[in-house]
Amino acid sequence: MKASKITANASILTALASSVCCITPLLAMVAGTSSLATTFDWIAPARPYFIAGTVLILGFAWYQQLKPASEDSCNCGPENKPFMQTKKFLSLVTLAAVLLIAVPSYSGLAYQQKQEAQQPVSKTDQTAYIKIKGMTCEGCEHHVKQEVNKLKGIRQVQVSYKNGNATVRYDSKKTSLAEIKKAVDATGYKVVETN
């Protein structure tokens, strides 16, 4: 196997690994299942190392591609390199790696944004404060928000992956805290505390 193919595969794999925790909730949404959503959330703490690995591998590949030819080589005419050894291929691999690494930045775009109109507070409205374990990016927030908004009687949902919590205002005649907890758990994230 040529060195360029090895570096291309390694850079794509490390870039994919760096964002797999954010890609799986999107795949779960597309597949219509939630069991897949947090399958790889254990990898999130290693994300900076995978990004660094990707940068190092791509840096080495670009160095190999751009370094001057040695004096021993004969520049005796046009060189027909296989596509996988060209700058064009390495550029495509670099672009793919950057897009994979950036998944957490744009994963929220995949979720439809529901316009939250200010609804008047009624006597049956209650607010639930929920601690959630396992969220690692904005995509996780949107996944939880989307599932909870499917319930009847939801007035407002605010989710923060940074704080690991959600605040849900709901009509207690139309839904219950147990149903909200069930909806959050269905995303694959774990409700650890409610009040």
Secondary structure, DSSP 8 states (H G I E B T S, - for coil): --HHHHHHHHHHHHHHHHHHHHHHHHHHHHHT-STTTTTTGGGGGGHHHHHHHHHHHHHHHHHHHHS---TTS---S-----GGGSHHHHHHHHHHHHHHHTHHHHGGGGS-----------TTEEEEEEEEE---SHHHHHHHHHHHHTSTTEEEEEEETTTTEEEEEEETTT--HHHHHHHHHHTT-EEEEE-
